[in-house]
Amino acid sequence: MKKLSLKNLKLGADDMLQRSQLKTVFGGYGGGSCQSWVNGTHSTGLSVSDAQGDYAFCIENGYSSCGYCCASC
């Protein structure tokens, strides 16, 4: 996905979304934009809580290949 550029729209301050509002637009809280890696298995389209849960499971079970990222992967 390409990065979104709003420079040419000439929006006023009242038209722009705040950082906290953008998180919900891009799925930072449950929109399915996260990925996780658990012991060599890669999963995509996860919510934040699911990706964090996968990571916690991976760490708790002592796996060496653990990770997750959301929206900025």
C-alpha positions in Angstrom: 0.0 0.0 0.0 1.3 3.4 -0.9 1.6 6.2 1.7 -1.3 8.6 1.8 -0.4 12.3 1.0 -2.8 15.0 1.9 -0.6 18.0 1.0 -2.4 18.8 -2.3 -5.9 18.8 -0.8 -5.4 22.1 0.9 -7.5 21.1 3.9 -8.0 23.4 6.9 -7.1 22.5 10.5 -10.8 21.6 11.2 -10.8 19.2 8.2 -7.7 17.2 9.3 -7.9 14.1 11.5 -5.8 13.9 14.6 -3.3 11.2 15.2 -5.6 9.3 17.5 -8.4 9.4 14.9 -6.1 8.2 12.2 -5.3 5.0 14.2 -8.9 3.9 13.8 -8.9 4.7 10.1 -5.8 2.7 9.3 -6.8 -0.2 11.6 -4.4 0.4 14.5 -7.0 -0.9 16.9 -8.5 -4.0 15.5 -8.8 -3.2 11.8 -6.7 -6.2 10.7 -3.5 -4.4 9.6 -1.2 -6.3 11.9 1.2 -9.2 11.3 2.8 -11.7 13.6 5.7 -14.2 13.5 5.5 -17.2 15.8 8.3 -19.8 15.5 8.5 -19.4 11.8 4.8 -19.0 11.1 3.8 -15.7 9.6 0.2 -14.5 10.0 -1.4 -11.4 8.5 -4.6 -9.4 8.8 -4.6 -9.6 12.6 -6.1 -7.1 15.0 -3.6 -5.4 17.4 -4.8 -7.6 20.3 -4.4 -10.8 18.3 -0.9 -9.9 17.1 0.1 -9.0 20.7 -1.4 -12.2 21.9 0.6 -14.2 19.3 3.7 -12.4 20.4 3.1 -13.1 24.1 2.4 -16.8 23.4 5.6 -17.0 21.4 7.7 -15.5 24.2 6.0 -17.4 27.0 6.7 -20.7 25.2 10.4 -19.9 24.7 10.3 -19.7 20.9 13.3 -18.0 19.3 11.5 -16.4 16.3 8.8 -14.0 17.7 7.6 -10.7 16.5 4.7 -8.5 15.4 4.0 -5.1 13.8 1.0 -3.1 13.0 0.4 -0.6 10.1 4.0 0.2 9.7 5.3 -3.2 8.7 
